[in-house]
Amino acid sequence: MVVTHLALELRFQGKKLRGFRCKLTRSAHGLLPESSWTIAAQILLPYLVSGLGMVAAGIVMDIVQHWEVFKEISEVFILVPALVGLKGNLEMTLASRLSTAVQATVVGFLAAVGAVGLGALTRGRVDVIQAAVLCASSVTTAFIAALSLGLVMVTVIIGSRKVGINPDNVATPIAASLGDLITLSLLAGVSSLFYCYRDLWYLPPVVCGFFLLLIPLWVIIACRSPPISEVLKSGWQPVILAMSISSIGGLILDKTVSNPNFEGMAVFTPVINGVGGNLVAIQASRMSTYLHSWSVPGALPFIMSVRCPGPCATLCSSDVNSKSARVLVLLVVPGHLLFLYTIHLLQGGHTAMTPMFIICYLSAALLQVLILLHMASLMVRWLWQRGLDPDNFSIPYLTALGDLLGTGFLALCFRLILIVSSIRTGV
């Protein structure tokens, strides 16, 4: 094995944080010769901590679903996956840039417009006051969360490097877990505040206008750095499309949570969505780092030259990316069992932890992750061959797909349990 010491600038999600240099060992098997145990050891603690953060977000969701604003303006549920996914996408593709403030404000506003539109399609009408509350709540939540999470992520990345931990294994779970909890709490609090003062019709437009007027300032500051300016120009498509995909999951959540038979979904939705998004983001990040270390955009390494690998190749091949995928799959069931037990201890949700529910839930979670990992394998290859950085483009799509699959599979679980219960009782 030929060993070469490389002096590399610290990279996180394909973007460089200037000022740090480190020596990494490169081997024939990848940039970092990590064993399965090494990968699991580095991922396990952040994975569990982030999962518990999502459990906390689920408990918050379980509580706030009964608040007046969520009952009167059910479109707020449509905003939940869109805004939670938006924060994870922006912070997991963070380049220490102010462009996140621009993207958060604009996409937060678009998410509210989308929620109003989807609500109008199902209700057949638009309430102007409720639409204004939605827009103001979405923009305010997105902006504040972008500011706070951006600072946290820079700290996490620098800290993980100082203690010798691969940021690809640590930063994405922490970003997503904090994003879920902080964003959901902010959305609930801010929307309730605006709803309480809904009689002040001018308040939501003034708030929206204030944040939108700040956009030129952020653009001017961001454009002073060429790399950040480039992200500001090209980074819109994946984030906006991901928001649209997540909004479909939000529509499913809106229609199911309002049904008394599906009320227990609220506490489990952030968990199944967040865990799936975390694991696939880790895989996409690792694959992107691998490609950056062995090739140039547009050319795949020989070991990844198969254009359309089958599902078995994602888990069963001998390359380092397949190894990490197997580790991630093995974490799904034990992790979710711990998270379900924690929810049970905290008395969250309105669903009994019966063997049937646990089996259905774990099956849904495992199927979600398997699909996401295979999609990551295909998408990262496809983007790289077209000269696009998979870090910036694949993670938003994959986490949004995780939201859609997680919410959809969870709704199917509750529907299946309801059908079986009806058969047993003879109703």
Secondary structure, DSSP 8 states (H G I E B T S, - for coil): ---EEEEEEEEETTEEEEEEEEEEEEBTTBSS---HHHHHHHHHHHHHHHHHHHHHHHHHHHHHTTSHHHHH-TTHHHHHHHHHHHHHHHHHT--S-THHHHHHHHHHHHHHHHHHHHHHHHHS---HHHHHHHHHHHHHHHHHHHHHHHHHHHHHHHHHHHTT--HHHHHHHHHHHHHHHHHHHHHHHHHHHHHHTTT-TTHHHHHHHHHHHTHHHHHHHHTTSHHHHHHHHHSHHHHHHHHHHHHHHHHHHHHHHTSGGGTTHHHHHHHHHHHHHHHHHHHHHHHHHHHHHH--TT---GGG--SS--HHHHHHSSSHHHHHHHHHHHHHHHHHHHHHHHHHHTT-SSS---HHHHHHHHHHHHHHHHHHHHHHHHHHHHHHHTT--HHHHHHHHHHHHHHHHHHHHHHHHHHHHHHHHHHHHT-
